Amino acid sequence: MISLQKLLLYALKYTPITQEESIEIIQTYNFFGRDAVYKKSSEYKILPFVSKLFFNFALDYEFWCGIYNNYKIRNNKILEEIKIIFKYFYDFKIEKVFLTENFAALLSSSNDIALFASGDIDIFAEKKEKDKIYSALKSLGYILEERFSDNILINSSFSKSNQDFYISIAWEPLSRTKLPSFVSIDDFLNWENVFY
């Protein structure tokens, strides 16, 4: 038998699971039980991956399939909302803005839309577009919350009371400072590939 952590790693495996690994998965799952697996998956924020693994193995199928389907429905709603947001960005003539981080990586990979567990949709934009972005998102009913570091605006979050996710606009993304070369937003702009 393997550890609970190793069991959960199988949910992230890209290569096919072997017969020997299948036996390990089933034995370990049965030993720890659904509640422990669910709790640890939640802590690691990999519930959609784990749910897909276990309903594929028909282990507590209805339970895990329900979780997987909830993520799929939610993430398709997010995608539809992103389409609306970027249509408004286009209408407001906002040019220097693009999706980043986890949701962007998922869409770029053409992977299963259910495999996104986070509650924040990360967007990078340039500060000179701030007023137009604020106007576009407020016109869609979003509520603004700004985050500062040393009196510098680094992030603006937008949420709606009826949504279980929020939009996070990064004005000063720290990850850009760690790249081997500076990333220019001009290299990413291509409105023809926006989601509508």
N, C-alpha and C positions, 0 to 999 in steps of 0.2 A: 504494500500500500504506500501511497505517496502523501505528502503534506497537503493541507488545504490550500496553501498558497500555490503549490505546483499544480494542483487541480484547476485552479482558476486561470492559470497561465495557458491551459489548453484552449480556453475561450478566445485567446488572442493569436492562436497559431494559424499561420497561413498555409502551411503544407498539410496534406491529408493526414488524418489521424490513423495510425496503424491499428491492427487487431490487438496487439499487446497493450497499446495505449488506451484503447477502448475498454479493455478489462480493468485497467488501473482507474480509469475515470468512474466506471460504474461502482467498483468496490469502494473507492474513496468517498464518492457521493453518498452511498448507502451507509458508510461508517459515520460520517459527520452529520448527515441529515440536511434537509432542505433549509431549515431555519438558520443554521450556522453558515451555510453556503450563501444564502440571501444576505445575511448581515455582513459578511466579509466582502461580498460583491458590491454592496452599497458603499462600504467604507472606501473601497478602491475605485469607486465610480465607474465600474465596468458592467453594470447590470444588463444593458442590452446585449452585450457580447455573451455573457454567461447565460442569459435566458435563451439565446439562440442555440448555444451548445447543448443545453439540457433538453430543450424540446426536440431537438434533432435526435437525441438519444432516447426520447420518450420517457424521460425521468420526470415525474410529476408534470406531465405534458400540459395539462390545462393551466396550471399555475404559471409555468415559464412562458408558455405561448401567450398568455394574457399580458404578461409584462412586456414581451417583445412587441406585441400588437399595439400596446399603449404608446410605446416609444415611436413606432412607425407612424401612427396617427398623429402624434404630437409633432414629430419632425417634418412631416408633410405639411402641417399647418404652418410651421416655422418657415419652410421653403416658400409657401404661398405668400406669407407676410413679407419675406425678403424681396420677392418679386414686386410687390406693391411699393415697398420702401424705395427700391432702386428705380422704379418708374417715377416716383416723386422726385428723387434726386435728379433724374434726367430732366423732368419738367421744370425743376428749380434751377437748372443749368449748373449743377454741381458736378465738377469733372474729376477732381482728385480725391477719390474715395474707392475703397475696395474691401471685400471680405478678407479676413485673415484667420489664422490659427485653426482650431479644430473643425468648425463647420465648413470652412473653406477647403480644408484638406480632405474632408469627407466628400464634398461635391467634386473636387478635382480628381479624386480617385475613382469616381463612379461606383463606389461601394454601396452596400445596403444602407438606405436612408435611415433605418432603425438604429444603426450603430453610432448614435450620438447621444451621450448622457448628460452633457453639460446644460446649464441653464442660461448661459450667456453667449450671445452671438457677437463675435469680435469684428469690428470694422476699423480700418485705419483711414484717417482723413487729414488733410492739411488744415491748419488753424485759420487760414484766410477764407476757408469755406464754412467756418463755424456758424455764422449768422444764418446763412442759407440752409444749412443742415438743421439747425434748431427750428427754423420756420417750417421746413418740410416735415420733420417728425412731430412737431406740435400740431400741425394741421391734420395729422393722422391720429391725434388723440394721445400722444405719448407725453409722459411726465418726466421732467428733467431732474437729474441729480449730478452735480459736478464734484470732481475729486481733484484736490490740489496737493502738490508737494513743494514746499518752500515757496509758496505763493505762485507757483506755476501750474496752470491747468494741464493736467496730464490725461484726464479721462472724463467723459461725460456718459452717464448711463441714462437710458430711456426705457420706461416700462409702462405697461397698462395693467390696470387692476384685474382684468379678465384673462391675462396671459400668464403661463408658468415659465416664461423665459423673458430675458430683457436684452436690449441692444446696448453694446458697450463700444463707444467711439474712443479710440486711442489717438491722442494728439501727439504724444511723445512716447512712442513705444520703446521700452528699454531694450527689447531684443535687437532693434536695429543697431544699437551702439556696440553690440557684440559680434556683428558680422564682419567678415574679412574685408569687405568693401561696403561703402555706403549704398543703401538702396534708394533709388529715385522713384518716386511715385509715378513719374511720367512713363517709366518703363512698363507699368501695369495697366495703364488706361486703354481700354478698348470697349467702347459702348456696344459694339456689334455683338459681343459675347455676353452681355448682361442677360438675365434670365427671362426675358419676355420676347 
